Amino acid sequence: MTSTEETSSVRDRNRGDVVGLNSDSVAELTYRYLQQFPCIESEISVNDWDSIFDGEGAGDTAPILDRLFGTEGYSGEAFDATVEPDPRRLVSPFAADVGIDAADIVGISAPSSQLFDSLFYSLLGAVTQSSAVLTTKYPTCDVRRQVPDLDPVVLDCTPGAETDSGVDRVTGQVEPLRCGDLVSIGVAAQRATDQVAVTNGQSTFAISTLTQLRSHHDKMSFDRFLHELIGQWRNRGVGGLVHVPPVSSNDEDRCLASAHFDYVVEFATKHQTVVARILGKCDVKPTWRPLGASAVVGETGV
């Protein structure tokens, strides 16, 4: 494999496979296998979950299964992968399939539960090589545990956090950060953006979660803060992943802060299956794509 292939996410157009960074053949083929079954289209209500699972497979699954069994690392791996596919493992081929680039500014619309928090950090690990994380929910140690391969710069805004966990590693200055103080957060975020922007490879700034941060501020000042922050990301070539509440059909914008994003990735679960779709991205239909069993991550769904 060439160096270009090792550092990019591409689609093998001849074979229809998704090939991602740090290629996992079993995950890629499992993802392709799951996509053989129809998902609901954008014009059908999200509540019509039975549409996801009804009907015959959209394509011939036998060739994919044959290749899947041929690539398993141990006896029974292909069986485990297809019977109870782990959505965290399939996030990477999903990102490659829909063309999520590390430089994109993406809203991640999903509930703030253990399942979807795990998927958020799995996506972060799949699309970038270095990152900064502004966390309002999990303390620094838990964030680092979620993305052990990234060694992210962490801005810890959780109540009770004593410092920003070394956001300014060069000077060693550390200061408390609180969700209610956008000025301090903005200064720390600018330092973090500058720091990850000069690292080798693509960098991404993640916020988890926007819901908790937004609860401390009025809409106008919060939008100004996001405009300034995300503008810095764009000018420094840093991508963004921002965890926002689930998309609501009752809201005018449907998604909190959507005006600041390039597009939105929506995660959801029903019938104990995790599904995802893209909203607002060029050349990608807003079709639900199955990602695996929610029970594998520890959440049973409804």
C-alpha positions as CSV (number, residue, x, y, z in Angstrom):
1,M,0.0,0.0,0.0
2,T,1.3,3.4,-0.9
3,S,1.9,6.2,1.6
4,T,-1.0,8.1,0.0
5,E,-3.3,5.2,0.6
6,E,-2.1,4.9,4.2
7,T,-3.0,8.5,5.0
8,S,-6.3,9.0,3.3
9,S,-9.8,7.7,3.2
10,V,-11.0,6.6,-0.2
11,R,-13.6,4.4,-1.9
12,D,-12.5,1.5,-4.0
13,R,-14.8,2.2,-7.0
14,N,-14.2,-1.2,-8.6
15,R,-15.1,-3.3,-5.7
16,G,-17.4,-0.9,-3.8
17,D,-15.4,-1.1,-0.5
18,V,-14.9,1.6,1.9
19,V,-11.1,2.0,2.7
20,G,-10.3,4.1,5.7
21,L,-7.4,5.4,7.7
22,N,-5.8,2.5,9.7
23,S,-7.8,0.1,7.5
24,D,-9.8,-2.6,9.3
25,S,-10.9,-5.0,6.6
26,V,-13.5,-6.8,8.9
27,A,-15.1,-3.6,9.9
28,E,-15.2,-2.3,6.3
29,L,-16.8,-5.5,5.0
30,T,-19.2,-5.6,7.9
31,Y,-20.3,-2.1,7.1
32,R,-20.8,-2.9,3.5
33,Y,-22.8,-6.0,4.5
34,L,-25.1,-3.9,6.7
35,Q,-25.7,-1.4,3.9
36,Q,-27.3,-4.2,1.7
37,F,-30.5,-3.7,3.7
38,P,-32.8,-0.7,3.0
39,C,-32.9,2.3,5.2
40,I,-35.5,5.0,5.3
41,E,-35.2,8.0,3.0
42,S,-35.2,11.6,4.1
43,E,-38.8,12.3,3.2
44,I,-40.1,9.5,5.5
45,S,-40.7,10.3,9.1
46,V,-37.9,9.4,11.5
47,N,-40.6,7.7,13.6
48,D,-41.3,5.2,10.9
49,W,-38.5,2.9,12.1
50,D,-39.9,-0.3,10.7
51,S,-39.0,1.0,7.2
52,I,-35.4,0.5,8.1
53,F,-35.7,-3.2,8.6
54,D,-38.5,-4.3,6.2
55,G,-37.9,-5.9,2.9
56,E,-35.2,-8.0,1.2
57,G,-31.5,-7.0,1.0
58,A,-30.8,-4.4,-1.6
59,G,-28.0,-6.4,-3.1
60,D,-26.3,-9.8,-3.2
61,T,-24.7,-10.3,0.2
62,A,-23.0,-13.6,-0.6
63,P,-19.8,-12.1,-2.2
64,I,-19.4,-9.7,0.8
65,L,-19.9,-12.6,3.3
66,D,-17.4,-14.8,1.4
67,R,-14.8,-12.1,1.6
68,L,-15.6,-11.3,5.2
69,F,-15.0,-14.9,6.2
70,G,-11.8,-14.8,4.2
71,T,-10.4,-11.8,6.1
72,E,-11.3,-12.7,9.7
73,G,-8.4,-12.6,12.1
74,Y,-9.6,-15.6,14.2
75,S,-12.2,-18.3,13.8
76,G,-15.7,-16.9,14.3
77,E,-14.7,-13.2,14.0
78,A,-16.9,-12.7,10.9
79,F,-19.9,-14.3,12.7
80,D,-19.4,-12.1,15.7
81,A,-19.0,-9.0,13.5
82,T,-22.2,-9.6,11.5
83,V,-24.5,-10.9,14.3
84,E,-23.7,-8.2,16.8
85,P,-21.7,-5.5,14.9
86,D,-20.1,-2.9,17.1
87,P,-21.1,0.6,15.9
88,R,-17.9,2.1,17.4
89,R,-15.9,-0.1,15.1
90,L,-18.0,0.8,12.1
91,V,-17.8,4.6,12.6
92,S,-14.6,4.7,10.6
93,P,-15.9,3.0,7.4
94,F,-19.0,5.1,7.7
95,A,-16.9,8.3,7.8
96,A,-15.0,7.2,4.7
97,D,-18.2,6.2,2.9
98,V,-19.9,9.6,3.3
99,G,-16.7,11.6,2.9
100,I,-16.2,13.2,6.3
101,D,-13.0,15.1,6.1
102,A,-10.9,16.1,9.1
103,A,-11.0,19.7,8.0
104,D,-14.8,19.9,7.9
105,I,-16.8,21.6,10.6
106,V,-19.4,19.1,11.6
107,G,-22.3,19.1,14.0
108,I,-22.9,15.7,15.6
109,S,-26.6,15.5,16.4
110,A,-27.3,12.8,19.0
111,P,-28.6,12.4,22.6
112,S,-26.0,12.9,25.3
113,S,-25.9,9.3,26.6
114,Q,-23.1,6.8,27.1
115,L,-23.8,5.1,23.7
116,F,-23.6,8.3,21.7
117,D,-20.8,9.9,23.7
118,S,-18.8,6.8,22.8
119,L,-19.7,7.2,19.1
120,F,-18.7,10.8,19.2
121,Y,-15.2,10.0,20.4
122,S,-15.0,7.1,18.0
123,L,-15.7,9.4,15.1
124,L,-13.1,11.9,16.4
125,G,-10.5,9.1,16.6
126,A,-11.4,8.0,13.1
127,V,-11.1,11.3,11.2
128,T,-8.1,13.1,12.8
129,Q,-4.5,12.6,13.8
130,S,-4.3,15.3,16.6
131,S,-7.1,17.1,18.5
132,A,-8.2,19.5,21.2
133,V,-11.3,18.7,23.2
134,L,-13.5,21.2,25.1
135,T,-15.4,19.0,27.5
136,T,-18.3,20.0,29.8
137,K,-19.4,16.5,30.8
138,Y,-16.4,14.1,31.3
139,P,-13.2,15.1,33.2
140,T,-9.9,15.0,31.4
141,C,-8.9,11.5,32.4
142,D,-12.1,10.1,30.9
143,V,-11.7,12.0,27.7
144,R,-8.1,10.7,27.3
145,R,-9.4,7.2,27.9
146,Q,-11.9,7.6,25.1
147,V,-9.2,8.5,22.5
148,P,-6.0,6.9,23.8
149,D,-4.2,7.1,20.4
150,L,-4.7,10.9,20.1
151,D,-3.3,12.4,23.3
152,P,-5.6,15.4,22.9
153,V,-5.2,18.8,24.4
154,V,-8.1,19.0,26.8
155,L,-10.0,22.0,28.0
156,D,-11.9,20.8,31.1
157,C,-15.0,22.8,31.8
158,T,-16.6,20.2,34.1
159,P,-17.8,21.6,37.4
160,G,-15.1,21.0,40.0
161,A,-12.2,20.8,37.6
162,E,-9.2,22.5,39.1
163,T,-7.4,23.5,35.9
164,D,-7.7,23.4,32.1
165,S,-5.5,20.3,32.2
166,G,-2.4,21.9,30.6
167,V,-4.0,23.5,27.5
168,D,-0.9,25.7,27.3
169,R,1.8,23.1,27.5
170,V,4.5,25.4,26.2
171,T,4.3,27.9,29.1
172,G,2.9,25.5,31.7
173,Q,0.2,28.0,32.6
174,V,-3.0,26.4,33.8
175,E,-6.2,28.1,34.9
176,P,-9.7,27.0,35.9
177,L,-12.3,27.0,33.2
178,R,-16.0,27.3,33.8
179,C,-18.9,27.0,31.4
180,G,-20.2,30.4,32.4
181,D,-17.1,32.3,31.4
182,L,-16.9,32.5,27.6
183,V,-14.0,34.9,27.7
184,S,-11.7,32.5,29.5
185,I,-12.9,29.6,27.4
186,G,-12.3,31.7,24.2
187,V,-8.7,32.5,25.3
188,A,-7.9,28.9,26.2
189,A,-9.6,27.7,23.0
190,Q,-7.5,30.0,20.9
191,R,-4.3,28.7,22.5
192,A,-5.4,25.2,21.9
193,T,-6.3,25.9,18.3
194,D,-2.9,27.4,17.7
195,Q,-1.2,24.4,19.3
196,V,-2.9,21.7,17.3
197,A,-2.8,23.7,14.1
198,V,1.0,23.4,14.0
199,T,1.2,19.6,14.6
200,N,1.9,17.2,11.8
201,G,-1.2,15.8,10.1
202,Q,-4.8,17.0,10.2
203,S,-6.1,18.4,13.4
204,T,-9.6,18.6,14.8
205,F,-11.2,20.6,17.6
206,A,-14.0,18.8,19.4
207,I,-16.7,20.2,21.8
208,S,-18.7,17.8,24.0
209,T,-21.3,18.9,24.7
210,L,-22.7,22.1,23.2
211,T,-26.0,21.6,25.1
212,Q,-24.4,22.0,28.5
213,L,-22.3,25.0,27.4
214,R,-25.3,26.7,25.8
215,S,-27.3,26.4,29.0
216,H,-25.1,29.1,30.7
217,H,-25.6,31.8,28.0
218,D,-28.2,33.7,26.0
219,K,-28.5,32.8,22.3
220,M,-27.0,36.0,20.9
221,S,-23.8,35.9,23.0
222,F,-23.4,32.2,22.5
223,D,-23.7,32.5,18.7
224,R,-21.1,35.3,18.7
225,F,-18.8,33.0,20.7
226,L,-19.2,30.1,18.2
227,H,-18.7,32.5,15.2
228,E,-15.4,33.7,16.7
229,L,-14.2,30.2,17.7
230,I,-15.2,28.4,14.5
231,G,-13.8,31.2,12.4
232,Q,-10.4,30.6,14.1
233,W,-10.6,26.9,13.2
234,R,-11.3,27.6,9.5
235,N,-8.5,30.1,9.2
236,R,-6.0,27.8,10.8
237,G,-7.1,24.7,8.8
238,V,-8.5,23.0,11.9
239,G,-11.6,20.8,11.6
240,G,-14.4,20.6,14.1
241,L,-16.7,18.1,15.7
242,V,-19.4,19.6,17.9
243,H,-21.9,17.4,19.9
244,V,-25.3,19.0,19.7
245,P,-28.8,17.9,20.8
246,P,-30.9,15.6,18.6
247,V,-32.4,17.2,15.4
248,S,-35.9,18.5,16.0
249,S,-38.4,18.9,13.3
250,N,-40.2,21.5,15.4
251,D,-37.3,23.9,15.5
252,E,-36.8,26.5,12.7
253,D,-33.1,25.5,12.3
254,R,-33.8,21.9,13.2
255,C,-30.3,21.6,14.7
256,L,-28.7,23.8,17.4
257,A,-26.0,26.1,15.9
258,S,-26.4,24.5,12.4
259,A,-25.6,27.8,10.7
260,H,-22.0,27.5,11.9
261,F,-21.4,23.9,10.5
262,D,-20.6,22.6,7.1
263,Y,-23.2,19.8,7.6
264,V,-24.6,17.6,10.3
265,V,-24.2,13.9,11.2
266,E,-27.2,12.6,12.9
267,F,-27.0,9.4,15.1
268,A,-30.1,7.6,16.4
269,T,-31.1,4.2,17.7
270,K,-34.3,2.1,17.5
271,H,-34.9,-1.6,17.7
272,Q,-31.5,-1.9,19.3
273,T,-29.8,-0.8,16.2
274,V,-27.6,2.3,15.7
275,V,-28.2,4.3,12.5
276,A,-26.6,7.4,11.1
277,R,-27.3,9.9,8.3
278,I,-25.8,13.1,6.8
279,L,-27.8,16.3,6.6
280,G,-26.7,19.2,4.4
281,K,-23.7,17.7,2.7
282,C,-23.2,18.1,-1.0
283,D,-23.6,14.9,-3.1
284,V,-24.7,12.7,-0.1
285,K,-28.3,11.7,0.3
286,P,-29.8,12.0,3.8
287,T,-30.3,8.2,3.9
288,W,-30.1,6.3,7.2
289,R,-27.2,3.9,7.3
290,P,-27.2,1.1,9.9
291,L,-24.0,0.9,12.0
292,G,-24.6,-2.0,14.4
293,A,-26.2,-3.2,17.6
294,S,-26.6,-0.6,20.4
295,A,-26.4,-3.4,23.0
296,V,-22.8,-4.0,22.1
297,V,-22.0,-0.5,23.5
298,G,-24.1,-1.2,26.6
299,E,-27.3,0.5,25.7
300,T,-30.4,-1.5,24.8
301,G,-32.5,1.1,23.0
302,V,-36.3,1.0,22.7
